[in-house]
């Protein structure tokens, strides 16, 4: 079954404690992306990757890091989380061929105290 | 500045009627526009895509129009059912598949 898998689905952490949200896709997609979703603000892109070792900033990259060492994985790293990073995070992938549809994971709800 | 608006935060309609959702954008020149459905606590799911040179696209009970002059897309669900209740998002491709920008969404409730 084609899918994008995120872990953890739910996480409560404290300010400053580094955390990583993993994302894996099994569709051999070249394009992967991270979004955060906040009430009233919609989905906003954090980072995206066009292929292995190719990443670029989206609209709200501050406080986040990513890496793309393998085609299937695209982890999101919060080096020093702050309360304003409390949000619902989605990973998405696409074939990357221009008009390709995005396939989303189920989301990771993060709370930073 | 660039902006995407969807007609209303919430829309209630009676079962069997046609739901019409609006997506307006300013200061974008998208090559295409997509519509997604999102259920509570779930990731968005792709529904339809329409290109800038297409006026209308259909898929079963769904219809999308795209007017690049008005900078607007309309999303119609005909013969609506309670199962169609969800949040619907429009998305523009801002950079040839690299930067998808989403609207805030419209929460549709179809009342039995």
Interface residues (C-beta under 8 A of the other chain):
Chain A: X4 X31 X33 X35 X40 X41 X42 X43 X44 X45 X48 X50 X56 X58 X59 X90 X92 X94 X96 X97 X98 X99 X100 X101 X102 X103 X104 X105 X106 X107
Chain B: X31 X32 X34 X36 X41 X42 X43 X44 X45 X46 X49 X51 X89 X91 X93 X96 X97 X98 X99 X100 X101 X102 X103 X104 X105
